[in-house]
């Protein structure tokens, strides 16, 4: 079997943890991958992995490659992807990428790229592991690494997890989402897709509970939540209340959102800034089935390795 071609892209923060990046490259090579674009690991400009032009160029260059990689993998998150959205060559990316097996993979700040590519050209991408935080972890998650390869090597994928409470749900729609703060930051812009009847997943890191509730309310009051079939809550890491919150915590915030959303709101999805994360195709058809506390998301129609 030929090597899987992995192209590294750095659309956001600079790769500050060099040891993690080196471990990630070594782990990919050990898994039978040819890793290209390692030069992006040398870039740093302020808090970014190079200039806006360099970072946008990582993505635009995909449209000019004679031989597409199998996977374009973001090295890390941080901040900076939003600045690139006006500089992406959507016309050439549409001509070159849509309908191909190329898998663009990342999460966190990468959500901005995913939103824009789907809004502008309908490109299906993946929320999933990144080079440093996941492939390069000292003790990588077996779930994360197994699920990314299972998903990318098959025309149909599945994610199964336990959710709290008792639910009976069976809905279909496009699965989409990512980092909650990034989603809300692009509302009302040309880079936020109109998705009706979707299955929306969200996660975040370092935001206190009241800000999580406020952002979910923004999706609710803007009509985004009401147009979905279900809302899936991923990991909300380091999202701790303060003394002033007086007993108000994430559970209280999510309970309030459930009371107004008008759609099923399910927790427990392994996705976000935690070790365990599923690889989820942004923009692919999916079916969500929940019986009691057992939730299953099945998806297909996404780019996958041939």
BELVENLIN-V359474 format. One record per residue. RES is the residue in one small letter. SS is DSSP state (@ for helix, = for strand, . for the rest). NEAR is the number of other ideal C-beta (glycine too) atoms within 8 Angstrom. D_CENTER is the distance of its C-alpha to the mean C-alpha in Angstrom with 2 decimals. Layout:
res={RES RES}
ss={SS SS}
near={NEAR NEAR}
d_center={D_CENTER D_CENTER}
This chain:
res={x x x x x x x x x x x x x x x x x x x x x x x x x x x x x x x x x x x x x x x x x x x x x x x x x x x x x x x x x x x x x x x x x x x x x x x x x x x x x x x x x x x x x x x x x x x x x x x x x x x x x x x x x x x x x x x x x x x x x x x x x x x x x x x x x x x x x x x x x x x x x x x x x x x x x x x x x x x x x x x x x x x x x x x x x x x x x x x x x x x x x x x x x x x x x x x x x x x x x x x x x x x x x x x x x x x x x x x x x x x x x x x x x x x x x x x x x x x x x x x x x x x x x x x x x x x x x x x x x x x x x x x x x x x x x x x x x x x x x x x x x x x x x x x x x x x x x x x x x x x x x x x x x x}
ss={. . . = = = = = = . . . = . . . . @ @ @ @ @ @ @ @ @ @ @ @ @ . . = = = = . @ @ @ @ @ . . = . . = . . . @ @ @ @ @ @ @ @ @ @ @ @ @ . . . . . . = = = = . . . . . . @ @ @ @ @ @ @ . . @ @ @ @ @ @ @ @ . . . . . = = = = . @ @ @ @ @ @ @ @ @ @ @ @ @ @ . . . = = = . . . @ @ @ @ @ . . . . . . @ @ @ @ @ @ @ @ @ @ @ . . . = = = = = = = = = = = = = = = = = = = = = = = = @ @ @ @ @ @ . . . . . . . . . . . . . = = = = = = = . . . @ @ @ @ @ @ @ @ @ @ @ @ @ . . . @ @ @ . . = = = = = = = = . . . . . @ @ @ . . . . @ @ @ @ @ @ @ @ @ @ @ @ . . = = = . . . . . . . . . . . . . = = = . = = = = = = = = = = = = = = = = = . . . . . .}
near={2 3 6 11 12 14 11 14 14 16 16 16 13 12 16 5 9 8 7 13 14 9 12 14 13 8 11 12 10 6 8 7 11 8 10 9 9 8 6 14 12 5 11 9 9 4 7 15 17 11 7 10 7 11 17 12 8 12 14 13 8 14 11 7 9 2 5 11 12 11 15 14 12 16 15 15 14 11 10 15 15 11 7 15 11 4 9 14 7 9 6 10 17 11 8 12 13 10 3 8 9 12 14 14 16 17 16 15 15 16 15 15 16 14 15 12 14 15 10 11 10 7 12 12 15 15 16 13 12 17 17 13 11 15 13 16 11 4 4 12 10 6 10 15 12 8 12 12 9 9 14 14 7 8 6 7 12 8 11 7 9 7 13 6 5 5 12 7 11 7 10 8 14 11 16 13 12 16 14 12 9 15 16 10 8 13 11 5 6 5 10 11 8 5 11 5 9 12 15 14 16 14 17 15 12 6 12 10 15 9 8 15 11 8 14 13 10 10 13 12 6 8 6 10 13 9 9 14 11 14 14 14 13 12 12 12 11 6 12 6 8 6 4 4 11 5 5 9 9 10 6 10 14 11 8 9 14 8 6 8 11 5 10 10 11 14 8 10 16 12 13 13 10 8 9 7 18 13 15 14 15 14 13 12 10 14 10 16 9 14 6 7 9 9 16 10 14 10 15 10 7 13 8 11 9 3}
d_center={28.52 27.28 24.79 21.09 20.53 17.60 17.39 16.05 14.68 14.76 13.61 13.67 15.80 18.51 18.43 20.74 20.75 22.55 23.41 19.86 19.14 22.39 21.64 18.34 20.31 23.09 21.02 19.53 23.11 24.44 22.18 23.87 21.62 23.07 21.08 21.62 21.03 21.79 23.59 20.49 20.78 24.10 23.03 23.22 24.31 24.44 21.03 19.32 19.03 21.78 22.86 20.90 22.69 21.81 18.08 18.06 20.38 17.94 16.14 19.42 21.12 19.23 21.36 24.49 24.16 26.95 25.05 21.31 19.36 17.77 14.48 13.30 11.55 10.49 12.96 11.58 10.29 13.07 14.15 15.30 12.86 14.38 17.73 16.95 16.31 20.10 20.67 18.62 21.09 19.69 22.96 23.00 19.35 20.18 23.29 21.91 18.45 18.43 19.98 19.50 17.86 15.73 12.19 9.88 7.35 5.43 3.52 6.16 8.34 6.54 5.42 9.18 9.53 7.52 9.68 12.67 12.69 12.58 15.06 17.32 17.49 15.63 13.59 11.25 8.29 5.90 2.69 5.50 8.33 9.74 13.47 15.00 13.43 13.03 15.28 17.58 17.98 21.66 21.21 17.99 16.79 18.51 16.18 13.05 15.06 16.84 14.03 12.20 15.68 16.76 14.00 14.34 18.09 18.70 18.83 17.91 15.65 15.90 14.49 17.33 17.64 20.22 20.06 22.85 25.59 27.03 25.27 26.20 23.47 23.27 21.27 19.65 17.30 14.21 11.05 8.47 6.81 4.54 6.94 10.36 12.37 10.57 10.81 14.40 15.21 14.91 16.84 20.07 19.11 19.16 15.47 14.51 14.85 17.45 16.22 19.01 19.14 15.44 13.70 11.36 9.13 8.88 9.09 10.88 13.26 16.88 17.54 20.79 21.02 22.80 20.10 17.52 20.16 20.87 17.38 17.28 20.78 19.74 17.55 20.57 23.28 21.70 21.75 18.05 18.16 21.48 20.33 17.87 19.08 17.24 14.93 13.07 13.01 10.88 12.13 13.84 15.10 18.28 18.57 22.32 25.12 28.09 31.77 32.08 29.69 32.66 30.97 28.07 24.84 21.37 23.20 25.39 22.60 20.82 24.30 25.05 21.97 22.89 26.38 25.52 22.43 24.55 21.88 20.93 18.76 17.74 16.72 16.09 12.77 11.80 8.23 7.79 10.35 12.65 13.96 13.26 9.89 9.57 7.94 7.19 8.28 7.39 11.11 12.97 15.91 15.71 18.28 18.01 21.15 22.22 25.68 26.67 24.05 22.62 19.40 18.29 15.57 16.67 15.07 16.61 17.22 14.31 15.03 16.27 18.67 22.22}
